[in-house]
Amino acid sequence: MVNDPIADFLTRIKNGYLARVHEVSVPYSTMKEQLALMLVAEGYLAQTQIVKGKDVKHGSARQSLLLKLRYDHKKPVVEQIRRISKPGARIYVDRHHIPWVLSGFGIAILSTPQGLLTDSKARKLGLGGEVICKVW
């Protein structure tokens, strides 16, 4: 059993890039779907889709996310992806302390009252929140 599903999601993406595979499958959740769609919109993933399958052990329907990784001239687009706020140590920032990632070349993803936002969009809207991860 995984204690931190978001960290597991990010680790699977990082390991997929390190292994140079083109697709990674992760268990489905709404939060992971939103994170994946945000990474697609920012250009860090090529595509995401929901795959319905059957859980053999329990006989119930089970969904997963299929993430297609993106490469640029055989080089991974994501150099590093790092979980910031963890279940044991939540990291919250106000609008004045949103972190810059590599002077703007990377992104930080925040969970705000208006949903998941990138650091630049949160700054523009004047919102703070929980720093989920940094990607560069």
Summary of the structure (lengths in Angstrom):
residues: 136
radius of gyration: 15.5
end to end distance: 28.5
largest distance: 49.4
contacts: 381
relative contact order: 0.18
helix: 26%
strand: 38%
